[in-house]
Amino acid sequence: MVLDGVNDLIAFLTVARERSFTKAAAQMGVSQPALSRTLRKLEARLGVQLLTRSTRSVAPTDAGERLLESLGPHFDGIEAGLAELSELSGKPAGSLRITSLEHASATLLTPAVCGLMQDYPQISVEISDDYAMVDIVAERFDAGVRWGESVAKDMISVRIGPDFPMAVVGSPAYFERRPKPLTPHDLVAHTGINLRLPTSGGLWSWPFRKGKRELKVRPEGQVVGNSVALILDFALGGIGLAHLPEDVVAESVAEGKLVRVLEDWCTTVTGYHLYYPSRRQLKPAFRLLLERLRDQAAQTGMAHTERVNAARKPRP
């Protein structure tokens, strides 16, 4: 009975992990009604209810959770074993799911993933940008990318990018209405474009440092965003001041579309780290991506050091 029901068990694992018949059906390439019938037959055969269904959600029952916990690792091991065989053929394959931050995805993940998929067409990658701290084990991600100081201690963490400077900017039109702030304390008289932190629900406080003096300021504003691109667009539109990574605003500053202020107070943010569970067997595709990110980080670090040294050289 167990061997005959392997496909049914795979269907259950997919629905239980996705928490959705629609997503599971799309992933498995079957219709939603057919998948629902498969699960009902499995429940009838086992004599227990495995899933609770509502019009909006699907969740495992206590029995379903026990089955998920006992079977999940075994099927993961089978998947990993089959992926290992792809290396012997010289054509590594498999899928990767990574939770990241928008800025890290644009600057670090995208270049590495593009190169990886060009060299290995059988590898597929899904990247989900999210500022919240995601439980990558529970959410079935292979890895996550976050700032170094925010990575959980029980994870293996690999630095994939250098520390990067931040910048406070506003449009010329905005500064026609407001004087430029000379210290962070002046920001109380300015309009800020703020970032909502999904984990705490609060607004991000802008960090500043000059010498031994450190402080955090959160300017009041009319607009709150949840992405770097959105905040940049509002800054370009003259709505207020934005606190963003320096590389994000560099082009707009060079073109005169944005004006940088408080440069001597702006800090650097700890570089991005890739993190993953220490107990999880690494997929061949993940190992390849990790190698590329490490190589990319080494090259980026060298370029960053050269830029810093060049900036420190006395001008003639």
Phi, psi and omega in degrees: 000323182295314181295321180294335185257018181301314180298324178294320179293321177297320178298317179297313181300320182294315179294316182297322181282322181280339184058032182197128174291324182296311181293319181295318180297318179296320180294324183270348179075034178232169178281155180296317178299321180295320179294320179297319178297320179299317181292323179293322177295321179296317179296320179294321182291322181277340180079017178221154175274128183260335184227142170259131185243140172222178181291341184245341186209165175226137180213147178293143170283182177301317178295321179295321178297319180295320178293320179298316181292326183278322184272327186309308182299326181293316179291327175297321179295321177297316180298317179295321179296319178294324178294325178299322181296332181295333178293324181294332179279353183078008180231075179307138182224177177127172180242147179233141174238126184228132172263134188215181171256147185307314182294318178294321179298316184290321187268332187239309185291315184303310179299318181292317182291321179300314179296321180297313184289332176292322180280331183228085184298341181279353179267135176238147184227134173244126179242127180243113180278129184200128179280346179287153174282113186263136173283099188291334178288310182294325184268005174066036173267147176283329182197170176225159175234123179213171172299149186305318185286348183261001182281134179299144185292337183271012180253152168282130185236131181234122177292131180238006179199154179285165171301147182229143182282152176256166181215145172254126185223157173210161181280157175304323179297321179296318183283352170288337181261336184229145175287153179292134177290139179261334175222162177302333179297333180290346183293343179296339180262011183240164177263125180255147173259108193259162180250127177277128177271113186293332183290311182267338183085353180272180178263145181289131176270133184284125180272142178223153177206137175216112186065236178265358182272128178230141176201163177235138183228141175234095180297142176286149180200169181273342188236136174234132180240173178230020177209153179298315183298319181293316179296320178299317180298319179292323178295316178297331179280000175080017182288326182177194179270146179234148177244105189223162174303141185302321183292336180289325185258354188305313182296316180294325177292316180298326181275358179081008179281336176227152179241131181270140178226165178055033184298325182284353179255344187288144184256180172251152179254140179303134184301161182288146177235142170268130180230150182204159183294138182290334185270356184270133176291130184282133175288149176305318180297322180292320178299320179296317179296319180299318178298318180294319179294322177295314178298318180296320180295320179297317179292318179296320180297320178295316180296321179296317179298318179297320179294318180296315181297321179296321181291332182276345182292137178295138180278142181291000000 
